[in-house]
Amino acid sequence: MNSFSVITQIIVFIIPSMILLYQYIFFRLGYSRIDVININPKELPLLSIIVPTKGEKIELIQGLLDNLAEIDWDKSRMEVIIVSDDTPEYFEEMKEKIIPPQGLEVKMYRREKKLGFKSGALAYGFEKSNGDLILTLDVDARVKKDSIKKAYLHMLQYGCDAVTMKWIGYSHNNYSLLAKGVMVSTIIADNSILRGRDKANLKVFPVGCGTMFKRSAIEEVGPWDYNMIQDDLEIGARLINKGKRICSSDSIVFVEVPDNLVAFYIQQTRWAMGSIEVLTRRFKQIITSKTSILQKIDAILFLLQYVPIALTFVAAILITVYSFLGKGDPLNSIPLFILWIFALGIYAINFVKVAKDSGLKFIEALRSLGKISAYTVAISPFITLSIINAFKKSRNYIVTPKGKAGKTKIAYIILAFGLVFLSASINYLIHYDFISGLWLLYYSLAYLFTFSSYGQEIK
């Protein structure tokens, strides 16, 4: 076995298998976790809810305000701060058409000087806020009546400086299998990377929508850095560095999930760039934090979560080129191939179980799994590019679009890669190099399926 075979087998089989099994262990920890709250304060502190917005529909913002008006919190001790990065004309229209619910204090600001993107808007909102508690929400977020109070009680019970809320996905598109797949994946991710890691005494990072902070904690580390794209991970790294405790709770926040290729591509590539951006620019804070070696390693691995997708794409390119050199089967390891199949099987079984628990039928769960898996593979080239872009001095923040699917040129790039990988797969198979041939066939079909599915989305 040559060095090329060893490297590609590690990238294609070992790393993905270890990640899937690692995440599954944390999922089981998080899924079985029960939070016991036995504290009931006489008075609630002043709460500031910061809502950054740009280009969002007015009715979406109104919907959030109407939702917040119903929560279990003394409205005299609560303020909602909307920070707009819209044009002056649209901001005036917002002020004219938005009707604050009775008893709910709503403050609307437009940033004249737009420093950064969402991070800058959050920092601006923090400056305008008065609350002892700071909660960040997106305009499409919705909460249960007791969600915010439960998050606060969790903070008190466990002595937290920040508390993440439990993401539950929703979509207005009841027919989108992608949306259903993302909803299930969101539940799995919340139970593994938040609740499971928290239970294992590892360091949890805040989430961008639905994290409650103590004002004092933010004041100690400084507000969000407007130079950074990934607001949640960035401030999380600094909180961890200062020894602040970030907890995960079972307090629910509903978040709208992508239901088409364009929205999914924009969201995932932004997150991929953001995680590496934070790793490279906050590496010192993580390494010098008052945490154990294991906690430091886990935090770094967490921020590297998109790298295996990029590495697999690069390996697929190299294996494709290798196929035309006639040097044999670089992935020819039956034990590792079986390990990979086993890990995929564990993930698939768990996905279907969670999907069925969420109300999906068996076939619908399988189709949702297939769709989100294919789409994730198909955007691998762009995730790879986003990781590279994270090292650039100038980076851009694109808001995840909502509503009807739009046309995009990336679909044709996806098709081109699919055809290239398929040709290499056929070449391996006709030379009886079965493992590389089968793996590339599986990999190429994700691209081809995504292109075909995208065509259905825009009809």
N, C-alpha and C positions, 0 to 999 in steps of 0.2 A: 504494500500500500504506500503510495507516494504522499508527499506533504499536502498536495492539492486536495486529495481525497480526504485526508484527515481534517483539514480546515473546513471543507464544505460539509462534511458529515456533522461536525460540531455545530456549525451555523444552522444547518437545515433540520437536523434531528435532535441533537442534545439540548441546545439552548431553548428552543420552543417547548420541548417536553418538560424541562425543568421549570420553566415559567408557568406553564399550565398546571403542573402538580403543586407548585409553590402557592399559586393563587387559590387553588382548590382547598388547600389546608386552611388558609386564612378565611375562605368563604365559609367553611364548616364552623370555624370559630365564631365568625360574625353572625351566621344564620341562627346559631343556637344560643346566642347571647341574650340575656334578659336583664334590662336595666331596672333596678329597684330604686324608686324615688319616694322618700318618706319625709320630705321637708316641705313646709308650707309657710312662706314668709307673710307677714302681716301687710307689707306694703311693697309695691313693685317700683323699681327705679325708673328714671326717665329713659325712654327708648327712642333712638333715632334710627330710622330706616332710610338708607341711601339707595336711590334707584337711578343709575345712569341710563341715559337713553340717547339714541341717535337714529333717525329715520324710521321710528316705530309708529305704527298706527295709533291714532288718538284713542280709539275704542279699546285698544289693548292696555294702554295706561289707565284708562278709566276703569277697566275691569279689575286691575290690580288694586286700585284705590277702594273700589266697592268691596273687594275681598278683604282688604285690611280693616275696613270699617266694622267687620263682623267678628274680629278676633277677640279672644278673652284677654283684654288688657285695658287698664284704665286709660281712656282716651285723653284725659287731661295730662297724662304722663307719657305722651307719645307724639312724635312728629315724623312726617314723611317728607324727605328731601329729594326732589326730582332734579337731576342735573342733566341739562340738555346740551348736546353738541350740534344741534340743528341750526339751520339758517335763521336769521332774525324773523323772517316772514313766517316760517313754520312754527317758531316758538310763540309768536303772537297768536297764531291760530290755536295752538295748544292751550294757552292761557284763556282764550276766549271760549273754547269748547269744553274743556275739562271742568267738571263740576265736583268739587270736593264734597264727599259725603258729610252729612251733618255731624258735628262733634269731632271730626278728624282734622287735625292741623296739617295742612299741606303747603309746603314751601317750594316754589319753582324758580330755578335759576338757569341762566344760560351762560356758559363760559365764553367770555369775550376773547380771552387768550387761551387757546386750546393747547395746553402742554400735555403731550402724550395722548393716549387713547383712553381706554376704560380706567386704567390705573390713575391717570390724571383726574378723571371725573370723580373717582372715589375719594381722592385726596382733597379735591375741591369741596365735595359734599361733607367730608369730615370737618373741614375748617368752618363750615356753616352750621354744623350740628351742635347741639347742647347736651345730648344724651350721655348718661353714664354707661349705657350699652349701645353698641353700634351693630346694626344688622344690614348686610348687603343683600339686595334682591334684584333680579332682572325683571324687566317689565312683563315678561310672559310667566313669571312665577305665580303660584297660587298656594295658599297655606290653609290648613284646617283651623278650626276655631281655637283649638288648644295648642297648636304647633309651637308658636313663639313662646308661650308661657312654659311649655314642657322643656324647650331648649334652655330657658333661663333656670328652671329648677334643676336640670341636669348640671348646669354650670355650678350652681350652689352646692349640690350634693357631692360632686366629685372634685371640687376646688379647681375648676378650669379657668383659664384666661381667655379661651375661645372655644366655641362649640359648633361643630358642623351639624347640619340637619340632614335627614335621610332623603336622598333623591328618589322620587317616583316619577317616571316619565309619562307624558301624555301627548296626544296628537289629535288635531282636528280632522286628520285624514284616516278614517276608519278602515280604508282599504290598503294602506301601505304596509307591506310586509317588512320593509326596512324599518319603519317606525316601530313596529311591534318587536322586531329584533333588537333595536336599540333600547327599547323599554326593558326588555328582559336583561340585556347586558348591563344596563344601569343598575338594576337590582343586584346582579352578581358583583359588579364593581364596588357598589356601596358596602356590601357585606364583606368583601375581601380587603380592599385597599383602605377602607375607613374603619368599619366596626371590628373586623377581624384583626387588623394590625394594631388597633387600639387595645383590644383585649390581650394581645400578645406583648403589650408594653413596648410597642414600637412607636416611632414618632409619626403622628398624623399631620398632614398639611390641610390648611383651610380649603374650602371649595368657593368658587367665584360667586355662586348664587346660593344663599342660605347658610352663611356663617355668622354667628353672633360673637362679637368681640367685647371685652371690657375696654372701656375708653382708656383706662390707665395703662393697659398693655400696649395699645397703639401709640400712646404718647411717649412711652419709654423707648420703643424701637423706631418711632417715626412713622408717619402715614405712608400710604402706597407710593412707590417710586414711579413717577410718570414716564421715566425712560424705559420702563419694562413693559412687555406685552402681557405676560402672564401674571396678573395682579395677585391671584390667590397664592400661588406657589412662592412668589417673590417675598411677600410679607410673611408667609409661613416660615421661610428659611431664617428670617431675622428674628422672628418670635422664638423659634427653636434655639437659635444661638444665644438668646438671653435667658434660656431656661424656662420659658413660658410653656404652660401645659395646654395643648390643643386636644380636645376630646371629640369623639363622635357620639351622636345621640340617635334615638329612634324617633325623633320629632320630624314629622313629614313636611317636605316642601315639594310641590308638583312643578316639574320643569318640562317645557316643550322640547321634544326631540326632533331631529331631522327626519324628514319623510321622503327625501329624494337625493339623488347623487350629488348635485351641486352643494346643497346644504351640508351633507355629510362630509364631503371633500373639504369645504371651507372650515368647518368645525375641527375636524381631525388634524388637518395640516397646521392650523393655528395652535392647537394644543401641543403638537409635536415640536414645533418651533419654540413655543413658550417653555416647555419642560427643559429643553437643552439650554435655552437662554438663561434660565434660572440656575441650572447646574454650573454653567461656565462662569456666570457673574456673581453667584452666591456660594461658590464652592468653599471659599475660605470660611464663611459663616457656618457652614455645615461641619467642616472638619474641626473648627475650633469651638464648637458648641459643647456645652456641659452634658454630653451624652456618652453612652457606652460605645465601644467599637462596633458592636452588632447593630446598634441603632443608627450609627453613622453609615455603615455599609448598606443597610436597608434603605435609608433615605436616598442615598446615591442611586441604588438600583431602581427605586421608585421613579426618580427623575429620568432614568434611562429607559423607561418602559416602551418608548417608541423605536428605540434603536434596533431591537431584534427584527422588527418589520423591515427596516431599511437594509439590515445585513442580509436577510433572506432574499430581498430583491437583488442585491448585488451578487449574491451567490447564484441566483437563477440566471443572471446575465453571464456569469463566468462559466456555469455548467452548460449553458447554451452554446457558447463559443467552443468549449471543450468537446462538444458532441461532434463537431465537424473536423476535429483533429484525429479522430479514430484511435484514441488511446484507451478506450474501455469505459467502464462504468464507475464514475467517481463516487457514487453513493452506494456502492455495493457492500452493504452491511445489513444482513438480515436481522441481527439482534437490535440494532439501532432503529431500523425501519419498524420493527414490532413495537419498540418502546414509544416511538412517535405515534403509531396507530393507537396504542393503548392510551396515551395522554389525550389525544384527540377524542377518543371514545369516552373517557371520563368527563371531559368538558361537555361533549354533546349530550350525554345522559343527564348531567347536572343542568344544562341549559333547558332541556325539554321538561325536566321536573319543575324548575322554577317557572317556566312558561305556563305549564298546566296549572300550577298553583295560582298563577295570575289570571287564569280564566281562558287561556288559549287551548284549542283542541290539539290533539296529537299531530295531525298532519299540518295544521297551521303553525305549530311550534317548529316542526322540522323545516318547513319552507322559510320561516323567519330566520332560523339558524343559518340555512343555506345562503339566504340573501345578505345578511350582515357579514358573514364570513367572506363571501365573494367580493363584496364592496370593499371590505378592509384590505384584502389582497390587491384588488385592482387599483387602489389609490396609493399603493406602496411607492411607485416612482416619485409621487408628489410629496409623500411623507419624507422620503430620502432627501429631496431638494429642500424641504422646509427645515430639516435638521441642519443642512449645510448653511442655509440662510440665517440660522440662529447665531452664527458667528459673525455676521455682518454688523457693522456699526449702525446702519439704518435698517429698520424693520417696520413692517406695516401691519396694522390690525384691521381685519375685515370682519364685520358683524355677520354672524350666521343668518342667512336669509330665511324668511318664513313665507309660507304660502305656496303657490303653484310652482312646479319645477321649471327652471329656466334652461335655455340651451347653453351648451358649453363645448369648447373645442377639446377639452381633456378626454372626451369620450372617444375621439379618433386616435388619440395617443394610446389610450387603453386598448383599443382594438388592435393597433399595430403591435404592441407588446404581446398581446394574446396570440396573434398569428405567428410571431417569431418564436415564442415559447412552444407553441404547438408543433411547429416544423421541427424543432430540436427534439421534442418528445418522440415524434414519429421516427426520426433518424436513429435515436437510441433503441427504440423498440424493434426496428427492422434489423438491427445488429445484435439483437438478443441481450441488450443491456437494460434489463427489465426495471430495476429499482429506480434508476435515474429517469428512465422513460415514463414510468408510472407517476413519479413525483412531479415531473414537468407537465405531464398531462393534467394532473389535478390542478397544478398551479395555473396553467394556461386557460383552463376552462373557467376559472374565476374571472379572468379578464373578459373572455368572450361572453360569458353570461351577463356580466355587468353592462357591457355595451348593448346587448340585446334588451336588457331590462330598462336601460336608460331610454331606448327608443320608445318603449311603452309609456314611460313617465311623461314624455313631452307631447304625446298625442292628445 
